[in-house]
């Protein structure tokens, strides 16, 4: 079975794009090597450029799926985002909220107090503890009524530059109460335009539980889609392989039959040539008797034939005659069955018997008058 079935499976790349999209959720941990193997299936070696190109293709293919596929309840969005850019929560900031909404709050710069600290580079491994210690040492009441998050700005040089964002604890409590009063649920509170900083509030573990279950079900569906395509194609490939094997067996049988027929044809051709040769021999021998009878009738009693040979269309006579040999040749030339009658060799004379001996050759003529 071919190993690149995944590349040819219908909808495979769309299914992988679906899995890639589903695994973007931070609370669903997926083995990245598995996604890479799916993306690079059928490729023996892939360069980093090819890997990046294939993942760009998957990202584009992700857009083929409507957004509501990834959200339970077929929603167009999972959470509603609002921005608060002042130190107090105002009613107009929460006006768009409806009962049952999940809310992601983005805090603008006016709602925060930002302070920069410097730490030695050796403190990088325990930076969070160092920031907490520094804030408590430099804040009134050791920062008991404050909440802070930090973001590393630069690590070049001998020092680490860290921005710390401060927010009153009462602000967060008031924000959560007002959102709850509208029947909505607070999902996250983050700093606008500072994605590196940790969230002030992160309730996604509880609010996103239906989303995680939904995405897990979609992943199982996508994998089932891929596996169904695999089993479908493997079944077709098995059937095609069996058909190919049957065709190979049939081809071998037909080849053996062709060899047998060729041998039979060669044997028949040999038999045909042998029969033709026998017929020629038969015709040659059967031609002598009529010719001898005719010679007996036409030639005078003073002429007799001692030897007669027929080879194809050539006739050879050995004759003894008391007449002139020229008279015998003229008599044979008068026959319509013979032409080109001539003397071959010398004429010998037997003085004792008073007869001439000569060899005469001629060509036999067909019935239509042509020489054979």
KOLTOR-11882 format. One record per residue (C-alpha): residue in three letters; x, y, z; residue number from 1. Coordinates in steps of 0.2 Angstrom, whole numbers, plus 5000, padded with zeros to 4 digits. Layout:
% residues N
> residuo / px / py / pz / num
> ALA / X / Y / Z / NUM;
...
This chain:
% residues 372
> residuo / px / py / pz / num
> UNK / 5000 / 5000 / 5000 / 1;
> UNK / 5006 / 5017 / 4996 / 2;
> UNK / 5013 / 5027 / 5011 / 3;
> UNK / 5007 / 5044 / 5004 / 4;
> UNK / 4989 / 5040 / 5005 / 5;
> UNK / 4987 / 5055 / 5017 / 6;
> UNK / 4992 / 5067 / 5004 / 7;
> UNK / 4979 / 5060 / 4992 / 8;
> UNK / 4965 / 5058 / 5005 / 9;
> UNK / 4950 / 5069 / 5001 / 10;
> UNK / 4949 / 5084 / 5013 / 11;
> UNK / 4965 / 5078 / 5022 / 12;
> UNK / 4973 / 5095 / 5023 / 13;
> UNK / 4956 / 5103 / 5028 / 14;
> UNK / 4955 / 5091 / 5042 / 15;
> UNK / 4973 / 5094 / 5048 / 16;
> UNK / 4969 / 5113 / 5047 / 17;
> UNK / 4954 / 5110 / 5058 / 18;
> UNK / 4965 / 5101 / 5071 / 19;
> UNK / 4979 / 5114 / 5070 / 20;
> UNK / 4965 / 5127 / 5074 / 21;
> UNK / 4958 / 5117 / 5088 / 22;
> UNK / 4975 / 5115 / 5096 / 23;
> UNK / 4977 / 5134 / 5098 / 24;
> UNK / 4967 / 5133 / 5114 / 25;
> UNK / 4980 / 5136 / 5128 / 26;
> UNK / 4971 / 5123 / 5139 / 27;
> UNK / 4972 / 5109 / 5126 / 28;
> UNK / 4989 / 5102 / 5126 / 29;
> UNK / 4994 / 5094 / 5109 / 30;
> UNK / 5010 / 5086 / 5104 / 31;
> UNK / 5017 / 5097 / 5091 / 32;
> UNK / 5027 / 5083 / 5083 / 33;
> UNK / 5011 / 5074 / 5079 / 34;
> UNK / 5004 / 5089 / 5069 / 35;
> UNK / 5021 / 5091 / 5061 / 36;
> UNK / 5020 / 5073 / 5055 / 37;
> UNK / 5003 / 5075 / 5048 / 38;
> UNK / 5008 / 5091 / 5039 / 39;
> UNK / 5024 / 5083 / 5032 / 40;
> UNK / 5016 / 5065 / 5028 / 41;
> UNK / 5023 / 5058 / 5012 / 42;
> UNK / 5039 / 5069 / 5012 / 43;
> UNK / 5055 / 5060 / 5015 / 44;
> UNK / 5065 / 5076 / 5019 / 45;
> UNK / 5058 / 5093 / 5021 / 46;
> UNK / 5068 / 5109 / 5023 / 47;
> UNK / 5063 / 5123 / 5035 / 48;
> UNK / 5056 / 5133 / 5020 / 49;
> UNK / 5045 / 5119 / 5015 / 50;
> UNK / 5039 / 5116 / 5033 / 51;
> UNK / 5035 / 5135 / 5034 / 52;
> UNK / 5026 / 5134 / 5017 / 53;
> UNK / 5016 / 5119 / 5022 / 54;
> UNK / 5010 / 5127 / 5039 / 55;
> UNK / 5006 / 5143 / 5029 / 56;
> UNK / 4995 / 5133 / 5018 / 57;
> UNK / 4986 / 5125 / 5033 / 58;
> UNK / 4983 / 5142 / 5041 / 59;
> UNK / 4975 / 5148 / 5024 / 60;
> UNK / 4965 / 5132 / 5023 / 61;
> UNK / 4959 / 5135 / 5041 / 62;
> UNK / 4949 / 5150 / 5034 / 63;
> UNK / 4938 / 5137 / 5024 / 64;
> UNK / 4930 / 5133 / 5040 / 65;
> UNK / 4917 / 5145 / 5047 / 66;
> UNK / 4921 / 5152 / 5064 / 67;
> UNK / 4905 / 5144 / 5072 / 68;
> UNK / 4912 / 5127 / 5069 / 69;
> UNK / 4925 / 5129 / 5082 / 70;
> UNK / 4912 / 5136 / 5095 / 71;
> UNK / 4899 / 5126 / 5105 / 72;
> UNK / 4881 / 5132 / 5102 / 73;
> UNK / 4886 / 5138 / 5084 / 74;
> UNK / 4891 / 5155 / 5090 / 75;
> UNK / 4900 / 5168 / 5079 / 76;
> UNK / 4912 / 5172 / 5094 / 77;
> UNK / 4915 / 5164 / 5111 / 78;
> UNK / 4918 / 5180 / 5122 / 79;
> UNK / 4914 / 5198 / 5120 / 80;
> UNK / 4929 / 5210 / 5122 / 81;
> UNK / 4927 / 5227 / 5130 / 82;
> UNK / 4940 / 5241 / 5133 / 83;
> UNK / 4941 / 5251 / 5149 / 84;
> UNK / 4953 / 5266 / 5148 / 85;
> UNK / 4949 / 5275 / 5164 / 86;
> UNK / 4952 / 5272 / 5183 / 87;
> UNK / 4934 / 5269 / 5187 / 88;
> UNK / 4922 / 5257 / 5179 / 89;
> UNK / 4908 / 5267 / 5170 / 90;
> UNK / 4891 / 5261 / 5165 / 91;
> UNK / 4894 / 5265 / 5147 / 92;
> UNK / 4909 / 5253 / 5147 / 93;
> UNK / 4898 / 5238 / 5151 / 94;
> UNK / 4883 / 5244 / 5141 / 95;
> UNK / 4886 / 5231 / 5126 / 96;
> UNK / 4885 / 5216 / 5138 / 97;
> UNK / 4870 / 5204 / 5138 / 98;
> UNK / 4865 / 5190 / 5150 / 99;
> UNK / 4876 / 5175 / 5147 / 100;
> UNK / 4890 / 5184 / 5139 / 101;
> UNK / 4908 / 5179 / 5142 / 102;
> UNK / 4918 / 5195 / 5144 / 103;
> UNK / 4937 / 5199 / 5140 / 104;
> UNK / 4942 / 5215 / 5147 / 105;
> UNK / 4956 / 5225 / 5140 / 106;
> UNK / 4963 / 5239 / 5151 / 107;
> UNK / 4970 / 5254 / 5143 / 108;
> UNK / 4985 / 5265 / 5150 / 109;
> UNK / 4974 / 5277 / 5159 / 110;
> UNK / 4967 / 5263 / 5170 / 111;
> UNK / 4985 / 5257 / 5175 / 112;
> UNK / 5000 / 5264 / 5185 / 113;
> UNK / 5016 / 5258 / 5176 / 114;
> UNK / 5033 / 5258 / 5185 / 115;
> UNK / 5050 / 5252 / 5178 / 116;
> UNK / 5062 / 5242 / 5188 / 117;
> UNK / 5080 / 5235 / 5184 / 118;
> UNK / 5087 / 5219 / 5190 / 119;
> UNK / 5103 / 5210 / 5188 / 120;
> UNK / 5104 / 5198 / 5174 / 121;
> UNK / 5107 / 5184 / 5187 / 122;
> UNK / 5089 / 5186 / 5194 / 123;
> UNK / 5081 / 5181 / 5177 / 124;
> UNK / 5078 / 5163 / 5183 / 125;
> UNK / 5068 / 5169 / 5198 / 126;
> UNK / 5062 / 5186 / 5191 / 127;
> UNK / 5044 / 5184 / 5197 / 128;
> UNK / 5050 / 5182 / 5215 / 129;
> UNK / 5062 / 5197 / 5213 / 130;
> UNK / 5048 / 5208 / 5206 / 131;
> UNK / 5036 / 5204 / 5220 / 132;
> UNK / 5050 / 5208 / 5233 / 133;
> UNK / 5054 / 5224 / 5225 / 134;
> UNK / 5036 / 5230 / 5223 / 135;
> UNK / 5033 / 5226 / 5242 / 136;
> UNK / 5048 / 5235 / 5247 / 137;
> UNK / 5044 / 5251 / 5237 / 138;
> UNK / 5025 / 5251 / 5238 / 139;
> UNK / 5015 / 5259 / 5253 / 140;
> UNK / 5008 / 5246 / 5265 / 141;
> UNK / 5018 / 5234 / 5255 / 142;
> UNK / 5006 / 5234 / 5241 / 143;
> UNK / 4992 / 5225 / 5251 / 144;
> UNK / 4978 / 5235 / 5241 / 145;
> UNK / 4987 / 5233 / 5224 / 146;
> UNK / 4988 / 5220 / 5211 / 147;
> UNK / 5002 / 5220 / 5199 / 148;
> UNK / 5009 / 5211 / 5184 / 149;
> UNK / 5026 / 5213 / 5175 / 150;
> UNK / 5033 / 5212 / 5158 / 151;
> UNK / 5051 / 5210 / 5153 / 152;
> UNK / 5056 / 5224 / 5141 / 153;
> UNK / 5074 / 5220 / 5137 / 154;
> UNK / 5087 / 5208 / 5143 / 155;
> UNK / 5102 / 5215 / 5134 / 156;
> UNK / 5117 / 5221 / 5144 / 157;
> UNK / 5121 / 5217 / 5162 / 158;
> UNK / 5103 / 5222 / 5168 / 159;
> UNK / 5085 / 5217 / 5165 / 160;
> UNK / 5072 / 5231 / 5162 / 161;
> UNK / 5055 / 5226 / 5168 / 162;
> UNK / 5039 / 5236 / 5167 / 163;
> UNK / 5027 / 5233 / 5182 / 164;
> UNK / 5008 / 5237 / 5179 / 165;
> UNK / 4998 / 5241 / 5195 / 166;
> UNK / 4980 / 5241 / 5198 / 167;
> UNK / 4969 / 5243 / 5213 / 168;
> UNK / 4961 / 5227 / 5220 / 169;
> UNK / 4945 / 5237 / 5223 / 170;
> UNK / 4944 / 5241 / 5204 / 171;
> UNK / 4945 / 5222 / 5200 / 172;
> UNK / 4932 / 5218 / 5213 / 173;
> UNK / 4920 / 5232 / 5207 / 174;
> UNK / 4923 / 5226 / 5189 / 175;
> UNK / 4918 / 5208 / 5192 / 176;
> UNK / 4903 / 5213 / 5203 / 177;
> UNK / 4896 / 5225 / 5189 / 178;
> UNK / 4899 / 5212 / 5176 / 179;
> UNK / 4890 / 5198 / 5186 / 180;
> UNK / 4876 / 5210 / 5190 / 181;
> UNK / 4872 / 5210 / 5171 / 182;
> UNK / 4871 / 5191 / 5170 / 183;
> UNK / 4888 / 5190 / 5161 / 184;
> UNK / 4904 / 5181 / 5167 / 185;
> UNK / 4921 / 5188 / 5168 / 186;
> UNK / 4933 / 5178 / 5158 / 187;
> UNK / 4949 / 5188 / 5157 / 188;
> UNK / 4956 / 5204 / 5162 / 189;
> UNK / 4972 / 5209 / 5152 / 190;
> UNK / 4983 / 5224 / 5148 / 191;
> UNK / 4979 / 5231 / 5131 / 192;
> UNK / 4993 / 5230 / 5119 / 193;
> UNK / 5004 / 5221 / 5131 / 194;
> UNK / 5002 / 5203 / 5127 / 195;
> UNK / 5018 / 5198 / 5136 / 196;
> UNK / 5011 / 5203 / 5153 / 197;
> UNK / 5001 / 5190 / 5163 / 198;
> UNK / 4983 / 5192 / 5165 / 199;
> UNK / 4976 / 5201 / 5180 / 200;
> UNK / 4961 / 5188 / 5180 / 201;
> UNK / 4960 / 5172 / 5171 / 202;
> UNK / 4944 / 5162 / 5173 / 203;
> UNK / 4946 / 5152 / 5157 / 204;
> UNK / 4948 / 5136 / 5166 / 205;
> UNK / 4930 / 5137 / 5171 / 206;
> UNK / 4922 / 5147 / 5158 / 207;
> UNK / 4931 / 5138 / 5143 / 208;
> UNK / 4926 / 5120 / 5149 / 209;
> UNK / 4912 / 5118 / 5136 / 210;
> UNK / 4924 / 5125 / 5123 / 211;
> UNK / 4937 / 5112 / 5127 / 212;
> UNK / 4925 / 5098 / 5126 / 213;
> UNK / 4918 / 5105 / 5110 / 214;
> UNK / 4935 / 5106 / 5102 / 215;
> UNK / 4940 / 5089 / 5109 / 216;
> UNK / 4924 / 5082 / 5100 / 217;
> UNK / 4929 / 5091 / 5084 / 218;
> UNK / 4947 / 5084 / 5085 / 219;
> UNK / 4940 / 5066 / 5087 / 220;
> UNK / 4928 / 5070 / 5072 / 221;
> UNK / 4942 / 5076 / 5061 / 222;
> UNK / 4953 / 5061 / 5065 / 223;
> UNK / 4938 / 5049 / 5062 / 224;
> UNK / 4936 / 5058 / 5045 / 225;
> UNK / 4955 / 5055 / 5041 / 226;
> UNK / 4954 / 5037 / 5046 / 227;
> UNK / 4938 / 5034 / 5036 / 228;
> UNK / 4947 / 5041 / 5021 / 229;
> UNK / 4961 / 5030 / 5025 / 230;
> UNK / 4951 / 5014 / 5027 / 231;
> UNK / 4941 / 5019 / 5011 / 232;
> UNK / 4956 / 5021 / 5001 / 233;
> UNK / 4965 / 5006 / 5008 / 234;
> UNK / 4950 / 4995 / 5003 / 235;
> UNK / 4950 / 5002 / 4986 / 236;
> UNK / 4969 / 4999 / 4985 / 237;
> UNK / 4967 / 4981 / 4991 / 238;
> UNK / 4953 / 4978 / 4977 / 239;
> UNK / 4964 / 4986 / 4964 / 240;
> UNK / 4979 / 4976 / 4969 / 241;
> UNK / 4968 / 4960 / 4969 / 242;
> UNK / 4962 / 4965 / 4951 / 243;
> UNK / 4980 / 4968 / 4946 / 244;
> UNK / 4985 / 4951 / 4952 / 245;
> UNK / 4971 / 4943 / 4943 / 246;
> UNK / 4976 / 4953 / 4927 / 247;
> UNK / 4994 / 4947 / 4929 / 248;
> UNK / 4988 / 4929 / 4930 / 249;
> UNK / 4977 / 4931 / 4915 / 250;
> UNK / 4991 / 4939 / 4906 / 251;
> UNK / 5002 / 4924 / 4910 / 252;
> UNK / 4989 / 4912 / 4904 / 253;
> UNK / 4987 / 4922 / 4887 / 254;
> UNK / 5006 / 4923 / 4885 / 255;
> UNK / 5007 / 4904 / 4887 / 256;
> UNK / 4992 / 4902 / 4874 / 257;
> UNK / 5001 / 4914 / 4862 / 258;
> UNK / 5017 / 4904 / 4863 / 259;
> UNK / 5007 / 4888 / 4860 / 260;
> UNK / 4998 / 4895 / 4845 / 261;
> UNK / 5014 / 4902 / 4838 / 262;
> UNK / 5022 / 4885 / 4839 / 263;
> UNK / 5007 / 4877 / 4832 / 264;
> UNK / 5008 / 4889 / 4817 / 265;
> UNK / 5026 / 4886 / 4814 / 266;
> UNK / 5022 / 4867 / 4814 / 267;
> UNK / 5008 / 4869 / 4802 / 268;
> UNK / 5018 / 4880 / 4791 / 269;
> UNK / 5032 / 4866 / 4790 / 270;
> UNK / 5018 / 4853 / 4787 / 271;
> UNK / 5012 / 4864 / 4773 / 272;
> UNK / 5029 / 4866 / 4765 / 273;
> UNK / 5031 / 4847 / 4766 / 274;
> UNK / 5015 / 4844 / 4758 / 275;
> UNK / 5019 / 4856 / 4744 / 276;
> UNK / 5035 / 4847 / 4741 / 277;
> UNK / 5027 / 4830 / 4740 / 278;
> UNK / 5014 / 4837 / 4728 / 279;
> UNK / 5028 / 4844 / 4717 / 280;
> UNK / 5037 / 4827 / 4717 / 281;
> UNK / 5020 / 4818 / 4714 / 282;
> UNK / 5016 / 4830 / 4699 / 283;
> UNK / 5034 / 4828 / 4692 / 284;
> UNK / 5032 / 4809 / 4693 / 285;
> UNK / 5014 / 4808 / 4686 / 286;
> UNK / 5020 / 4819 / 4671 / 287;
> UNK / 5032 / 4806 / 4665 / 288;
> UNK / 5019 / 4793 / 4660 / 289;
> UNK / 5008 / 4804 / 4649 / 290;
> UNK / 5024 / 4810 / 4641 / 291;
> UNK / 5031 / 4793 / 4638 / 292;
> UNK / 5014 / 4788 / 4630 / 293;
> UNK / 5015 / 4802 / 4618 / 294;
> UNK / 5033 / 4799 / 4614 / 295;
> UNK / 5028 / 4781 / 4610 / 296;
> UNK / 5014 / 4787 / 4599 / 297;
> UNK / 5023 / 4802 / 4590 / 298;
> UNK / 5040 / 4795 / 4587 / 299;
> UNK / 5043 / 4783 / 4573 / 300;
> UNK / 5048 / 4765 / 4577 / 301;
> UNK / 5066 / 4769 / 4571 / 302;
> UNK / 5068 / 4780 / 4587 / 303;
> UNK / 5068 / 4774 / 4604 / 304;
> UNK / 5071 / 4783 / 4621 / 305;
> UNK / 5084 / 4775 / 4633 / 306;
> UNK / 5083 / 4788 / 4647 / 307;
> UNK / 5070 / 4802 / 4651 / 308;
> UNK / 5073 / 4815 / 4665 / 309;
> UNK / 5061 / 4829 / 4670 / 310;
> UNK / 5067 / 4843 / 4682 / 311;
> UNK / 5054 / 4856 / 4684 / 312;
> UNK / 5051 / 4863 / 4667 / 313;
> UNK / 5066 / 4855 / 4659 / 314;
> UNK / 5065 / 4839 / 4649 / 315;
> UNK / 5081 / 4828 / 4645 / 316;
> UNK / 5080 / 4814 / 4632 / 317;
> UNK / 5093 / 4801 / 4628 / 318;
> UNK / 5088 / 4794 / 4611 / 319;
> UNK / 5094 / 4781 / 4599 / 320;
> UNK / 5089 / 4782 / 4580 / 321;
> UNK / 5093 / 4775 / 4563 / 322;
> UNK / 5087 / 4792 / 4556 / 323;
> UNK / 5095 / 4808 / 4555 / 324;
> UNK / 5095 / 4817 / 4573 / 325;
> UNK / 5090 / 4833 / 4565 / 326;
> UNK / 5074 / 4825 / 4559 / 327;
> UNK / 5070 / 4819 / 4577 / 328;
> UNK / 5073 / 4837 / 4584 / 329;
> UNK / 5062 / 4844 / 4570 / 330;
> UNK / 5048 / 4832 / 4574 / 331;
> UNK / 5049 / 4836 / 4593 / 332;
> UNK / 5049 / 4855 / 4589 / 333;
> UNK / 5032 / 4852 / 4581 / 334;
> UNK / 5024 / 4846 / 4597 / 335;
> UNK / 5014 / 4860 / 4606 / 336;
> UNK / 5020 / 4853 / 4623 / 337;
> UNK / 5038 / 4857 / 4619 / 338;
> UNK / 5048 / 4872 / 4614 / 339;
> UNK / 5066 / 4876 / 4613 / 340;
> UNK / 5071 / 4859 / 4608 / 341;
> UNK / 5090 / 4857 / 4605 / 342;
> UNK / 5104 / 4845 / 4604 / 343;
> UNK / 5115 / 4844 / 4619 / 344;
> UNK / 5132 / 4837 / 4617 / 345;
> UNK / 5139 / 4827 / 4602 / 346;
> UNK / 5131 / 4814 / 4592 / 347;
> UNK / 5139 / 4797 / 4592 / 348;
> UNK / 5137 / 4784 / 4579 / 349;
> UNK / 5137 / 4765 / 4582 / 350;
> UNK / 5144 / 4758 / 4566 / 351;
> UNK / 5140 / 4740 / 4571 / 352;
> UNK / 5121 / 4744 / 4574 / 353;
> UNK / 5121 / 4758 / 4561 / 354;
> UNK / 5112 / 4770 / 4573 / 355;
> UNK / 5115 / 4787 / 4581 / 356;
> UNK / 5115 / 4791 / 4599 / 357;
> UNK / 5111 / 4809 / 4605 / 358;
> UNK / 5105 / 4819 / 4620 / 359;
> UNK / 5091 / 4831 / 4617 / 360;
> UNK / 5084 / 4845 / 4630 / 361;
> UNK / 5068 / 4854 / 4629 / 362;
> UNK / 5056 / 4865 / 4639 / 363;
> UNK / 5039 / 4859 / 4644 / 364;
> UNK / 5025 / 4871 / 4640 / 365;
> UNK / 5009 / 4873 / 4650 / 366;
> UNK / 4992 / 4871 / 4643 / 367;
> UNK / 4990 / 4890 / 4640 / 368;
> UNK / 5006 / 4889 / 4629 / 369;
> UNK / 5018 / 4897 / 4641 / 370;
> UNK / 5034 / 4888 / 4646 / 371;
> UNK / 5034 / 4881 / 4664 / 372;
